[in-house]
Amino acid sequence: MAVVAVALTGLWALSGAHFFWPAIPLFFLVLSVFKHARWRRWAAAGVRRGGAGTGDTGTDTVHGRPRQTGKAGAEAPAPPELKHPHRRS
């Protein structure tokens, strides 16, 4: 990133432009670096969503207990403690 910043600044100095135009591509470069860092932190934390081909362990990512499925690939109804207390099912 530093090499790109120096190269853009050098091009700006050689171009003789009155405004600092490298700020625009540098802004997007910095955003992409932050986004990449967030994604790497998220991936390192082991947050996974279930599904085929994602390394699914068969546990509920929110509650940490095994999933109960009726049909193949279908989620089972929520356990009684997770249902809304004032609704009839």
PDB file of N, CA, C and O in Angstrom:
ATOM      1  N   MET A   1       0.828  -1.173   0.000  1.00  0.00           N
ATOM      2  CA  MET A   1       0.000   0.000   0.000  1.00  0.00           C
ATOM      3  C   MET A   1       0.885   1.254   0.000  1.00  0.00           C
ATOM      4  O   MET A   1       0.557   2.240  -0.660  1.00  0.00           O
ATOM      5  N   ALA A   2       1.975   1.222   0.716  1.00  0.00           N
ATOM      6  CA  ALA A   2       2.863   2.383   0.771  1.00  0.00           C
ATOM      7  C   ALA A   2       3.481   2.661  -0.596  1.00  0.00           C
ATOM      8  O   ALA A   2       3.663   3.818  -0.973  1.00  0.00           O
ATOM      9  N   VAL A   3       3.801   1.607  -1.332  1.00  0.00           N
ATOM     10  CA  VAL A   3       4.390   1.785  -2.667  1.00  0.00           C
ATOM     11  C   VAL A   3       3.388   2.460  -3.602  1.00  0.00           C
ATOM     12  O   VAL A   3       3.752   3.349  -4.372  1.00  0.00           O
ATOM     13  N   VAL A   4       2.130   2.036  -3.530  1.00  0.00           N
ATOM     14  CA  VAL A   4       1.090   2.646  -4.370  1.00  0.00           C
ATOM     15  C   VAL A   4       0.895   4.105  -3.970  1.00  0.00           C
ATOM     16  O   VAL A   4       0.740   4.964  -4.837  1.00  0.00           O
ATOM     17  N   ALA A   5       0.900   4.396  -2.672  1.00  0.00           N
ATOM     18  CA  ALA A   5       0.731   5.778  -2.210  1.00  0.00           C
ATOM     19  C   ALA A   5       1.871   6.665  -2.698  1.00  0.00           C
ATOM     20  O   ALA A   5       1.642   7.791  -3.141  1.00  0.00           O
ATOM     21  N   VAL A   6       3.090   6.160  -2.617  1.00  0.00           N
ATOM     22  CA  VAL A   6       4.249   6.939  -3.073  1.00  0.00           C
ATOM     23  C   VAL A   6       4.190   7.135  -4.587  1.00  0.00           C
ATOM     24  O   VAL A   6       4.489   8.220  -5.087  1.00  0.00           O
ATOM     25  N   ALA A   7       3.805   6.088  -5.313  1.00  0.00           N
ATOM     26  CA  ALA A   7       3.722   6.203  -6.769  1.00  0.00           C
ATOM     27  C   ALA A   7       2.656   7.219  -7.190  1.00  0.00           C
ATOM     28  O   ALA A   7       2.888   8.032  -8.085  1.00  0.00           O
ATOM     29  N   LEU A   8       1.493   7.170  -6.546  1.00  0.00           N
ATOM     30  CA  LEU A   8       0.431   8.127  -6.880  1.00  0.00           C
ATOM     31  C   LEU A   8       0.831   9.555  -6.523  1.00  0.00           C
ATOM     32  O   LEU A   8       0.544  10.486  -7.276  1.00  0.00           O
ATOM     33  N   THR A   9       1.484   9.731  -5.395  1.00  0.00           N
ATOM     34  CA  THR A   9       1.935  11.061  -4.990  1.00  0.00           C
ATOM     35  C   THR A   9       3.004  11.576  -5.956  1.00  0.00           C
ATOM     36  O   THR A   9       3.018  12.759  -6.295  1.00  0.00           O
ATOM     37  N   GLY A  10       3.889  10.697  -6.393  1.00  0.00           N
ATOM     38  CA  GLY A  10       4.901  11.091  -7.373  1.00  0.00           C
ATOM     39  C   GLY A  10       4.286  11.491  -8.699  1.00  0.00           C
ATOM     40  O   GLY A  10       4.707  12.470  -9.315  1.00  0.00           O
ATOM     41  N   LEU A  11       3.295  10.739  -9.137  1.00  0.00           N
ATOM     42  CA  LEU A  11       2.596  11.110 -10.377  1.00  0.00           C
ATOM     43  C   LEU A  11       1.886  12.447 -10.240  1.00  0.00           C
ATOM     44  O   LEU A  11       1.855  13.244 -11.179  1.00  0.00           O
ATOM     45  N   TRP A  12       1.316  12.688  -9.064  1.00  0.00           N
ATOM     46  CA  TRP A  12       0.649  13.976  -8.825  1.00  0.00           C
ATOM     47  C   TRP A  12       1.661  15.122  -8.879  1.00  0.00           C
ATOM     48  O   TRP A  12       1.387  16.168  -9.468  1.00  0.00           O
ATOM     49  N   ALA A  13       2.834  14.921  -8.260  1.00  0.00           N
ATOM     50  CA  ALA A  13       3.862  15.968  -8.262  1.00  0.00           C
ATOM     51  C   ALA A  13       4.349  16.246  -9.682  1.00  0.00           C
ATOM     52  O   ALA A  13       4.596  17.396 -10.045  1.00  0.00           O
ATOM     53  N   LEU A  14       4.486  15.196 -10.478  1.00  0.00           N
ATOM     54  CA  LEU A  14       4.945  15.375 -11.855  1.00  0.00           C
ATOM     55  C   LEU A  14       3.869  15.971 -12.758  1.00  0.00           C
ATOM     56  O   LEU A  14       4.184  16.635 -13.746  1.00  0.00           O
ATOM     57  N   SER A  15       2.611  15.739 -12.425  1.00  0.00           N
ATOM     58  CA  SER A  15       1.527  16.217 -13.287  1.00  0.00           C
ATOM     59  C   SER A  15       1.279  17.713 -13.145  1.00  0.00           C
ATOM     60  O   SER A  15       0.766  18.342 -14.070  1.00  0.00           O
ATOM     61  N   GLY A  16       1.630  18.283 -12.013  1.00  0.00           N
ATOM     62  CA  GLY A  16       1.411  19.711 -11.808  1.00  0.00           C
ATOM     63  C   GLY A  16      -0.051  20.075 -11.570  1.00  0.00           C
ATOM     64  O   GLY A  16      -0.452  21.220 -11.777  1.00  0.00           O
ATOM     65  N   ALA A  17      -0.840  19.105 -11.138  1.00  0.00           N
ATOM     66  CA  ALA A  17      -2.264  19.368 -10.876  1.00  0.00           C
ATOM     67  C   ALA A  17      -2.405  20.282  -9.667  1.00  0.00           C
ATOM     68  O   ALA A  17      -1.573  20.262  -8.760  1.00  0.00           O
ATOM     69  N   HIS A  18      -3.463  21.083  -9.662  1.00  0.00           N
ATOM     70  CA  HIS A  18      -3.690  22.032  -8.568  1.00  0.00           C
ATOM     71  C   HIS A  18      -4.353  21.384  -7.358  1.00  0.00           C
ATOM     72  O   HIS A  18      -4.214  21.875  -6.238  1.00  0.00           O
ATOM     73  N   PHE A  19      -5.066  20.292  -7.575  1.00  0.00           N
ATOM     74  CA  PHE A  19      -5.691  19.595  -6.442  1.00  0.00           C
ATOM     75  C   PHE A  19      -5.039  18.224  -6.298  1.00  0.00           C
ATOM     76  O   PHE A  19      -4.476  17.687  -7.253  1.00  0.00           O
ATOM     77  N   PHE A  20      -5.123  17.670  -5.103  1.00  0.00           N
ATOM     78  CA  PHE A  20      -4.469  16.390  -4.804  1.00  0.00           C
ATOM     79  C   PHE A  20      -5.385  15.241  -5.223  1.00  0.00           C
ATOM     80  O   PHE A  20      -6.095  14.672  -4.394  1.00  0.00           O
ATOM     81  N   TRP A  21      -5.365  14.904  -6.514  1.00  0.00           N
ATOM     82  CA  TRP A  21      -6.234  13.864  -7.045  1.00  0.00           C
ATOM     83  C   TRP A  21      -5.923  12.467  -6.517  1.00  0.00           C
ATOM     84  O   TRP A  21      -6.831  11.637  -6.516  1.00  0.00           O
ATOM     85  N   PRO A  22      -4.694  12.140  -6.062  1.00  0.00           N
ATOM     86  CA  PRO A  22      -4.478  10.784  -5.525  1.00  0.00           C
ATOM     87  C   PRO A  22      -5.301  10.472  -4.282  1.00  0.00           C
ATOM     88  O   PRO A  22      -5.385   9.314  -3.874  1.00  0.00           O
ATOM     89  N   ALA A  23      -5.910  11.487  -3.673  1.00  0.00           N
ATOM     90  CA  ALA A  23      -6.732  11.228  -2.488  1.00  0.00           C
ATOM     91  C   ALA A  23      -7.899  10.295  -2.815  1.00  0.00           C
ATOM     92  O   ALA A  23      -8.315   9.503  -1.970  1.00  0.00           O
ATOM     93  N   ILE A  24      -8.424  10.386  -4.032  1.00  0.00           N
ATOM     94  CA  ILE A  24      -9.584   9.563  -4.404  1.00  0.00           C
ATOM     95  C   ILE A  24      -9.204   8.080  -4.467  1.00  0.00           C
ATOM     96  O   ILE A  24      -9.839   7.270  -3.791  1.00  0.00           O
ATOM     97  N   PRO A  25      -8.183   7.690  -5.261  1.00  0.00           N
ATOM     98  CA  PRO A  25      -7.844   6.255  -5.244  1.00  0.00           C
ATOM     99  C   PRO A  25      -7.275   5.784  -3.901  1.00  0.00           C
ATOM    100  O   PRO A  25      -7.470   4.629  -3.523  1.00  0.00           O
ATOM    101  N   LEU A  26      -6.580   6.655  -3.186  1.00  0.00           N
ATOM    102  CA  LEU A  26      -6.051   6.259  -1.874  1.00  0.00           C
ATOM    103  C   LEU A  26      -7.179   6.007  -0.880  1.00  0.00           C
ATOM    104  O   LEU A  26      -7.082   5.108  -0.045  1.00  0.00           O
ATOM    105  N   PHE A  27      -8.243   6.791  -0.967  1.00  0.00           N
ATOM    106  CA  PHE A  27      -9.405   6.592  -0.105  1.00  0.00           C
ATOM    107  C   PHE A  27      -9.977   5.186  -0.302  1.00  0.00           C
ATOM    108  O   PHE A  27     -10.233   4.474   0.669  1.00  0.00           O
ATOM    109  N   PHE A  28     -10.175   4.790  -1.558  1.00  0.00           N
ATOM    110  CA  PHE A  28     -10.722   3.462  -1.834  1.00  0.00           C
ATOM    111  C   PHE A  28      -9.735   2.355  -1.468  1.00  0.00           C
ATOM    112  O   PHE A  28     -10.149   1.269  -1.061  1.00  0.00           O
ATOM    113  N   LEU A  29      -8.453   2.615  -1.607  1.00  0.00           N
ATOM    114  CA  LEU A  29      -7.442   1.648  -1.209  1.00  0.00           C
ATOM    115  C   LEU A  29      -7.477   1.417   0.299  1.00  0.00           C
ATOM    116  O   LEU A  29      -7.401   0.276   0.755  1.00  0.00           O
ATOM    117  N   VAL A  30      -7.592   2.486   1.070  1.00  0.00           N
ATOM    118  CA  VAL A  30      -7.660   2.372   2.532  1.00  0.00           C
ATOM    119  C   VAL A  30      -8.939   1.643   2.946  1.00  0.00           C
ATOM    120  O   VAL A  30      -8.908   0.805   3.848  1.00  0.00           O
ATOM    121  N   LEU A  31     -10.062   1.953   2.295  1.00  0.00           N
ATOM    122  CA  LEU A  31     -11.309   1.247   2.611  1.00  0.00           C
ATOM    123  C   LEU A  31     -11.180  -0.252   2.355  1.00  0.00           C
ATOM    124  O   LEU A  31     -11.644  -1.067   3.152  1.00  0.00           O
ATOM    125  N   SER A  32     -10.553  -0.606   1.249  1.00  0.00           N
ATOM    126  CA  SER A  32     -10.410  -2.031   0.940  1.00  0.00           C
ATOM    127  C   SER A  32      -9.501  -2.731   1.945  1.00  0.00           C
ATOM    128  O   SER A  32      -9.733  -3.894   2.275  1.00  0.00           O
ATOM    129  N   VAL A  33      -8.477  -2.049   2.433  1.00  0.00           N
ATOM    130  CA  VAL A  33      -7.591  -2.648   3.436  1.00  0.00           C
ATOM    131  C   VAL A  33      -8.356  -2.882   4.737  1.00  0.00           C
ATOM    132  O   VAL A  33      -8.216  -3.940   5.351  1.00  0.00           O
ATOM    133  N   PHE A  34      -9.164  -1.908   5.165  1.00  0.00           N
ATOM    134  CA  PHE A  34      -9.963  -2.090   6.379  1.00  0.00           C
ATOM    135  C   PHE A  34     -10.991  -3.198   6.217  1.00  0.00           C
ATOM    136  O   PHE A  34     -11.215  -3.981   7.140  1.00  0.00           O
ATOM    137  N   LYS A  35     -11.617  -3.268   5.046  1.00  0.00           N
ATOM    138  CA  LYS A  35     -12.606  -4.317   4.806  1.00  0.00           C
ATOM    139  C   LYS A  35     -11.938  -5.691   4.844  1.00  0.00           C
ATOM    140  O   LYS A  35     -12.484  -6.638   5.412  1.00  0.00           O
ATOM    141  N   HIS A  36     -10.770  -5.793   4.245  1.00  0.00           N
ATOM    142  CA  HIS A  36     -10.046  -7.056   4.249  1.00  0.00           C
ATOM    143  C   HIS A  36      -9.657  -7.455   5.682  1.00  0.00           C
ATOM    144  O   HIS A  36      -9.751  -8.625   6.053  1.00  0.00           O
ATOM    145  N   ALA A  37      -9.225  -6.487   6.470  1.00  0.00           N
ATOM    146  CA  ALA A  37      -8.845  -6.775   7.862  1.00  0.00           C
ATOM    147  C   ALA A  37     -10.053  -7.241   8.668  1.00  0.00           C
ATOM    148  O   ALA A  37      -9.940  -8.166   9.472  1.00  0.00           O
ATOM    149  N   ARG A  38     -11.205  -6.611   8.459  1.00  0.00           N
ATOM    150  CA  ARG A  38     -12.427  -7.048   9.153  1.00  0.00           C
ATOM    151  C   ARG A  38     -12.809  -8.458   8.757  1.00  0.00           C
ATOM    152  O   ARG A  38     -13.190  -9.266   9.604  1.00  0.00           O
ATOM    153  N   TRP A  39     -12.708  -8.760   7.454  1.00  0.00           N
ATOM    154  CA  TRP A  39     -13.071 -10.084   6.988  1.00  0.00           C
ATOM    155  C   TRP A  39     -12.135 -11.136   7.582  1.00  0.00           C
ATOM    156  O   TRP A  39     -12.581 -12.212   7.978  1.00  0.00           O
ATOM    157  N   ARG A  40     -10.850 -10.828   7.643  1.00  0.00           N
ATOM    158  CA  ARG A  40      -9.894 -11.790   8.209  1.00  0.00           C
ATOM    159  C   ARG A  40     -10.153 -12.010   9.696  1.00  0.00           C
ATOM    160  O   ARG A  40     -10.040 -13.138  10.176  1.00  0.00           O
ATOM    161  N   ARG A  41     -10.500 -10.948  10.439  1.00  0.00           N
ATOM    162  CA  ARG A  41     -10.836 -11.109  11.858  1.00  0.00           C
ATOM    163  C   ARG A  41     -12.068 -11.968  12.012  1.00  0.00           C
ATOM    164  O   ARG A  41     -12.124 -12.831  12.888  1.00  0.00           O
ATOM    165  N   TRP A  42     -13.079 -11.734  11.148  1.00  0.00           N
ATOM    166  CA  TRP A  42     -14.324 -12.492  11.197  1.00  0.00           C
ATOM    167  C   TRP A  42     -14.060 -13.963  10.894  1.00  0.00           C
ATOM    168  O   TRP A  42     -14.599 -14.844  11.563  1.00  0.00           O
ATOM    169  N   ALA A  43     -13.225 -14.228   9.878  1.00  0.00           N
ATOM    170  CA  ALA A  43     -12.917 -15.608   9.507  1.00  0.00           C
ATOM    171  C   ALA A  43     -12.086 -16.290  10.595  1.00  0.00           C
ATOM    172  O   ALA A  43     -12.275 -17.479  10.854  1.00  0.00           O
ATOM    173  N   ALA A  44     -11.180 -15.568  11.226  1.00  0.00           N
ATOM    174  CA  ALA A  44     -10.345 -16.143  12.280  1.00  0.00           C
ATOM    175  C   ALA A  44     -11.163 -16.487  13.521  1.00  0.00           C
ATOM    176  O   ALA A  44     -10.803 -17.392  14.274  1.00  0.00           O
ATOM    177  N   ALA A  45     -12.262 -15.766  13.733  1.00  0.00           N
ATOM    178  CA  ALA A  45     -13.108 -16.028  14.894  1.00  0.00           C
ATOM    179  C   ALA A  45     -13.901 -17.317  14.727  1.00  0.00           C
ATOM    180  O   ALA A  45     -14.447 -17.835  15.701  1.00  0.00           O
ATOM    181  N   GLY A  46     -13.970 -17.840  13.510  1.00  0.00           N
ATOM    182  CA  GLY A  46     -14.654 -19.108  13.273  1.00  0.00           C
ATOM    183  C   GLY A  46     -16.148 -18.979  13.137  1.00  0.00           C
ATOM    184  O   GLY A  46     -16.869 -19.955  13.345  1.00  0.00           O
ATOM    185  N   VAL A  47     -16.635 -17.811  12.794  1.00  0.00           N
ATOM    186  CA  VAL A  47     -18.070 -17.626  12.607  1.00  0.00           C
ATOM    187  C   VAL A  47     -18.444 -18.295  11.297  1.00  0.00           C
ATOM    188  O   VAL A  47     -17.913 -17.959  10.239  1.00  0.00           O
ATOM    189  N   ARG A  48     -19.353 -19.236  11.380  1.00  0.00           N
ATOM    190  CA  ARG A  48     -19.769 -19.957  10.181  1.00  0.00           C
ATOM    191  C   ARG A  48     -21.283 -20.009  10.118  1.00  0.00           C
ATOM    192  O   ARG A  48     -21.970 -20.060  11.139  1.00  0.00           O
ATOM    193  N   ARG A  49     -21.776 -19.997   8.906  1.00  0.00           N
ATOM    194  CA  ARG A  49     -23.198 -20.233   8.698  1.00  0.00           C
ATOM    195  C   ARG A  49     -23.325 -21.630   8.132  1.00  0.00           C
ATOM    196  O   ARG A  49     -22.503 -22.051   7.318  1.00  0.00           O
ATOM    197  N   GLY A  50     -24.334 -22.341   8.550  1.00  0.00           N
ATOM    198  CA  GLY A  50     -24.511 -23.713   8.100  1.00  0.00           C
ATOM    199  C   GLY A  50     -24.797 -23.800   6.620  1.00  0.00           C
ATOM    200  O   GLY A  50     -25.221 -22.827   5.997  1.00  0.00           O
ATOM    201  N   GLY A  51     -24.565 -24.963   6.068  1.00  0.00           N
ATOM    202  CA  GLY A  51     -24.836 -25.189   4.662  1.00  0.00           C
ATOM    203  C   GLY A  51     -23.809 -26.131   4.079  1.00  0.00           C
ATOM    204  O   GLY A  51     -22.766 -26.389   4.679  1.00  0.00           O
ATOM    205  N   ALA A  52     -24.114 -26.635   2.914  1.00  0.00           N
ATOM    206  CA  ALA A  52     -23.216 -27.580   2.269  1.00  0.00           C
ATOM    207  C   ALA A  52     -21.948 -26.879   1.812  1.00  0.00           C
ATOM    208  O   ALA A  52     -21.998 -25.778   1.264  1.00  0.00           O
ATOM    209  N   GLY A  53     -20.836 -27.510   2.038  1.00  0.00           N
ATOM    210  CA  GLY A  53     -19.573 -27.005   1.537  1.00  0.00           C
ATOM    211  C   GLY A  53     -18.959 -25.892   2.364  1.00  0.00           C
ATOM    212  O   GLY A  53     -17.978 -25.287   1.931  1.00  0.00           O
ATOM    213  N   THR A  54     -19.503 -25.597   3.546  1.00  0.00           N
ATOM    214  CA  THR A  54     -18.951 -24.518   4.359  1.00  0.00           C
ATOM    215  C   THR A  54     -18.237 -25.043   5.599  1.00  0.00           C
ATOM    216  O   THR A  54     -17.891 -24.263   6.486  1.00  0.00           O
ATOM    217  N   GLY A  55     -18.017 -26.330   5.672  1.00  0.00           N
ATOM    218  CA  GLY A  55     -17.391 -26.891   6.862  1.00  0.00           C
ATOM    219  C   GLY A  55     -18.372 -26.966   8.019  1.00  0.00           C
ATOM    220  O   GLY A  55     -17.981 -26.824   9.178  1.00  0.00           O
ATOM    221  N   ASP A  56     -19.636 -27.186   7.713  1.00  0.00           N
ATOM    222  CA  ASP A  56     -20.694 -27.217   8.713  1.00  0.00           C
ATOM    223  C   ASP A  56     -20.441 -28.324   9.725  1.00  0.00           C
ATOM    224  O   ASP A  56     -20.221 -29.476   9.351  1.00  0.00           O
ATOM    225  N   THR A  57     -20.471 -27.978  10.992  1.00  0.00           N
ATOM    226  CA  THR A  57     -20.220 -28.955  12.045  1.00  0.00           C
ATOM    227  C   THR A  57     -21.491 -29.581  12.582  1.00  0.00           C
ATOM    228  O   THR A  57     -21.427 -30.504  13.394  1.00  0.00           O
ATOM    229  N   GLY A  58     -22.651 -29.095  12.142  1.00  0.00           N
ATOM    230  CA  GLY A  58     -23.911 -29.652  12.607  1.00  0.00           C
ATOM    231  C   GLY A  58     -24.375 -29.077  13.927  1.00  0.00           C
ATOM    232  O   GLY A  58     -25.284 -29.633  14.545  1.00  0.00           O
ATOM    233  N   THR A  59     -23.783 -27.976  14.385  1.00  0.00           N
ATOM    234  CA  THR A  59     -24.232 -27.353  15.619  1.00  0.00           C
ATOM    235  C   THR A  59     -24.833 -25.997  15.316  1.00  0.00           C
ATOM    236  O   THR A  59     -24.479 -25.347  14.332  1.00  0.00           O
ATOM    237  N   ASP A  60     -25.729 -25.591  16.157  1.00  0.00           N
ATOM    238  CA  ASP A  60     -26.365 -24.286  16.037  1.00  0.00           C
ATOM    239  C   ASP A  60     -25.334 -23.224  16.410  1.00  0.00           C
ATOM    240  O   ASP A  60     -24.775 -23.269  17.506  1.00  0.00           O
ATOM    241  N   THR A  61     -25.074 -22.267  15.512  1.00  0.00           N
ATOM    242  CA  THR A  61     -24.037 -21.285  15.781  1.00  0.00           C
ATOM    243  C   THR A  61     -24.439 -20.287  16.859  1.00  0.00           C
ATOM    244  O   THR A  61     -23.573 -19.634  17.441  1.00  0.00           O
ATOM    245  N   VAL A  62     -25.738 -20.155  17.138  1.00  0.00           N
ATOM    246  CA  VAL A  62     -26.172 -19.205  18.147  1.00  0.00           C
ATOM    247  C   VAL A  62     -26.164 -19.835  19.528  1.00  0.00           C
ATOM    248  O   VAL A  62     -25.677 -19.233  20.485  1.00  0.00           O
ATOM    249  N   HIS A  63     -26.702 -21.043  19.638  1.00  0.00           N
ATOM    250  CA  HIS A  63     -26.863 -21.662  20.953  1.00  0.00           C
ATOM    251  C   HIS A  63     -25.833 -22.752  21.236  1.00  0.00           C
ATOM    252  O   HIS A  63     -25.748 -23.217  22.372  1.00  0.00           O
ATOM    253  N   GLY A  64     -25.051 -23.175  20.249  1.00  0.00           N
ATOM    254  CA  GLY A  64     -24.003 -24.155  20.454  1.00  0.00           C
ATOM    255  C   GLY A  64     -24.472 -25.558  20.757  1.00  0.00           C
ATOM    256  O   GLY A  64     -23.742 -26.326  21.385  1.00  0.00           O
ATOM    257  N   ARG A  65     -25.659 -25.913  20.331  1.00  0.00           N
ATOM    258  CA  ARG A  65     -26.141 -27.271  20.568  1.00  0.00           C
ATOM    259  C   ARG A  65     -26.447 -27.937  19.223  1.00  0.00           C
ATOM    260  O   ARG A  65     -26.598 -27.246  18.215  1.00  0.00           O
ATOM    261  N   PRO A  66     -26.539 -29.266  19.198  1.00  0.00           N
ATOM    262  CA  PRO A  66     -26.775 -29.955  17.921  1.00  0.00           C
ATOM    263  C   PRO A  66     -28.110 -29.551  17.307  1.00  0.00           C
ATOM    264  O   PRO A  66     -29.099 -29.342  18.009  1.00  0.00           O
ATOM    265  N   ARG A  67     -28.112 -29.447  15.986  1.00  0.00           N
ATOM    266  CA  ARG A  67     -29.356 -29.138  15.273  1.00  0.00           C
ATOM    267  C   ARG A  67     -30.232 -30.364  15.212  1.00  0.00           C
ATOM    268  O   ARG A  67     -29.744 -31.492  15.145  1.00  0.00           O
ATOM    269  N   GLN A  68     -31.535 -30.133  15.235  1.00  0.00           N
ATOM    270  CA  GLN A  68     -32.488 -31.214  15.068  1.00  0.00           C
ATOM    271  C   GLN A  68     -33.240 -30.937  13.780  1.00  0.00           C
ATOM    272  O   GLN A  68     -33.907 -29.910  13.649  1.00  0.00           O
ATOM    273  N   THR A  69     -33.132 -31.843  12.844  1.00  0.00           N
ATOM    274  CA  THR A  69     -33.819 -31.641  11.574  1.00  0.00           C
ATOM    275  C   THR A  69     -34.795 -32.766  11.342  1.00  0.00           C
ATOM    276  O   THR A  69     -34.528 -33.921  11.675  1.00  0.00           O
ATOM    277  N   GLY A  70     -35.932 -32.419  10.765  1.00  0.00           N
ATOM    278  CA  GLY A  70     -36.930 -33.421  10.420  1.00  0.00           C
ATOM    279  C   GLY A  70     -36.627 -33.990   9.048  1.00  0.00           C
ATOM    280  O   GLY A  70     -36.234 -35.150   8.925  1.00  0.00           O
ATOM    281  N   LYS A  71     -36.809 -33.178   8.017  1.00  0.00           N
ATOM    282  CA  LYS A  71     -36.483 -33.580   6.657  1.00  0.00           C
ATOM    283  C   LYS A  71     -35.015 -33.270   6.396  1.00  0.00           C
ATOM    284  O   LYS A  71     -34.380 -32.525   7.143  1.00  0.00           O
ATOM    285  N   ALA A  72     -34.498 -33.843   5.347  1.00  0.00           N
ATOM    286  CA  ALA A  72     -33.096 -33.589   4.999  1.00  0.00           C
ATOM    287  C   ALA A  72     -32.913 -32.116   4.660  1.00  0.00           C
ATOM    288  O   ALA A  72     -33.518 -31.612   3.713  1.00  0.00           O
ATOM    289  N   GLY A  73     -32.084 -31.431   5.430  1.00  0.00           N
ATOM    290  CA  GLY A  73     -31.782 -30.029   5.169  1.00  0.00           C
ATOM    291  C   GLY A  73     -32.792 -29.040   5.718  1.00  0.00           C
ATOM    292  O   GLY A  73     -32.579 -27.832   5.610  1.00  0.00           O
ATOM    293  N   ALA A  74     -33.887 -29.509   6.305  1.00  0.00           N
ATOM    294  CA  ALA A  74     -34.901 -28.591   6.837  1.00  0.00           C
ATOM    295  C   ALA A  74     -34.655 -28.369   8.327  1.00  0.00           C
ATOM    296  O   ALA A  74     -34.287 -29.294   9.050  1.00  0.00           O
ATOM    297  N   GLU A  75     -34.858 -27.155   8.766  1.00  0.00           N
ATOM    298  CA  GLU A  75     -34.685 -26.845  10.184  1.00  0.00           C
ATOM    299  C   GLU A  75     -35.910 -27.304  10.963  1.00  0.00           C
ATOM    300  O   GLU A  75     -37.036 -27.196  10.478  1.00  0.00           O
ATOM    301  N   ALA A  76     -35.696 -27.806  12.145  1.00  0.00           N
ATOM    302  CA  ALA A  76     -36.779 -28.227  13.029  1.00  0.00           C
ATOM    303  C   ALA A  76     -37.414 -26.996  13.664  1.00  0.00           C
ATOM    304  O   ALA A  76     -36.791 -25.935  13.702  1.00  0.00           O
ATOM    305  N   PRO A  77     -38.643 -27.117  14.164  1.00  0.00           N
ATOM    306  CA  PRO A  77     -39.252 -25.980  14.850  1.00  0.00           C
ATOM    307  C   PRO A  77     -38.436 -25.572  16.074  1.00  0.00           C
ATOM    308  O   PRO A  77     -37.697 -26.382  16.633  1.00  0.00           O
ATOM    309  N   ALA A  78     -38.571 -24.335  16.479  1.00  0.00           N
ATOM    310  CA  ALA A  78     -37.808 -23.822  17.615  1.00  0.00           C
ATOM    311  C   ALA A  78     -38.214 -24.547  18.886  1.00  0.00           C
ATOM    312  O   ALA A  78     -39.387 -24.878  19.057  1.00  0.00           O
ATOM    313  N   PRO A  79     -37.271 -24.798  19.776  1.00  0.00           N
ATOM    314  CA  PRO A  79     -37.605 -25.418  21.054  1.00  0.00           C
ATOM    315  C   PRO A  79     -38.573 -24.524  21.839  1.00  0.00           C
ATOM    316  O   PRO A  79     -38.633 -23.320  21.590  1.00  0.00           O
ATOM    317  N   PRO A  80     -39.324 -25.092  22.776  1.00  0.00           N
ATOM    318  CA  PRO A  80     -40.330 -24.304  23.491  1.00  0.00           C
ATOM    319  C   PRO A  80     -39.776 -23.057  24.177  1.00  0.00           C
ATOM    320  O   PRO A  80     -40.465 -22.039  24.228  1.00  0.00           O
ATOM    321  N   GLU A  81     -38.557 -23.105  24.705  1.00  0.00           N
ATOM    322  CA  GLU A  81     -38.025 -21.939  25.412  1.00  0.00           C
ATOM    323  C   GLU A  81     -37.699 -20.783  24.467  1.00  0.00           C
ATOM    324  O   GLU A  81     -37.524 -19.653  24.923  1.00  0.00           O
ATOM    325  N   LEU A  82     -37.612 -21.044  23.150  1.00  0.00           N
ATOM    326  CA  LEU A  82     -37.304 -19.987  22.195  1.00  0.00           C
ATOM    327  C   LEU A  82     -38.553 -19.424  21.531  1.00  0.00           C
ATOM    328  O   LEU A  82     -38.469 -18.419  20.826  1.00  0.00           O
ATOM    329  N   LYS A  83     -39.691 -20.039  21.738  1.00  0.00           N
ATOM    330  CA  LYS A  83     -40.922 -19.538  21.130  1.00  0.00           C
ATOM    331  C   LYS A  83     -41.414 -18.313  21.908  1.00  0.00           C
ATOM    332  O   LYS A  83     -41.072 -18.114  23.074  1.00  0.00           O
ATOM    333  N   HIS A  84     -42.209 -17.518  21.240  1.00  0.00           N
ATOM    334  CA  HIS A  84     -42.757 -16.321  21.861  1.00  0.00           C
ATOM    335  C   HIS A  84     -43.761 -16.744  22.941  1.00  0.00           C
ATOM    336  O   HIS A  84     -44.639 -17.564  22.674  1.00  0.00           O
ATOM    337  N   PRO A  85     -43.644 -16.196  24.154  1.00  0.00           N
ATOM    338  CA  PRO A  85     -44.478 -16.682  25.254  1.00  0.00           C
ATOM    339  C   PRO A  85     -45.965 -16.350  25.123  1.00  0.00           C
ATOM    340  O   PRO A  85     -46.793 -17.012  25.749  1.00  0.00           O
ATOM    341  N   HIS A  86     -46.323 -15.337  24.320  1.00  0.00           N
ATOM    342  CA  HIS A  86     -47.726 -14.922  24.255  1.00  0.00           C
ATOM    343  C   HIS A  86     -48.408 -15.358  22.970  1.00  0.00           C
ATOM    344  O   HIS A  86     -49.562 -14.994  22.741  1.00  0.00           O
ATOM    345  N   ARG A  87     -47.745 -16.113  22.141  1.00  0.00           N
ATOM    346  CA  ARG A  87     -48.356 -16.585  20.888  1.00  0.00           C
ATOM    347  C   ARG A  87     -48.766 -18.037  21.024  1.00  0.00           C
ATOM    348  O   ARG A  87     -48.099 -18.837  21.681  1.00  0.00           O
ATOM    349  N   ARG A  88     -49.875 -18.354  20.389  1.00  0.00           N
ATOM    350  CA  ARG A  88     -50.289 -19.750  20.356  1.00  0.00           C
ATOM    351  C   ARG A  88     -49.724 -20.379  19.109  1.00  0.00           C
ATOM    352  O   ARG A  88     -49.700 -19.749  18.051  1.00  0.00           O
ATOM    353  N   SER A  89     -49.271 -21.609  19.212  1.00  0.00           N
ATOM    354  CA  SER A  89     -48.681 -22.285  18.055  1.00  0.00           C
ATOM    355  C   SER A  89     -49.636 -23.301  17.505  1.00  0.00           C
ATOM    356  O   SER A  89     -49.322 -23.978  16.525  1.00  0.00           O
TER     357      SER A  89
END
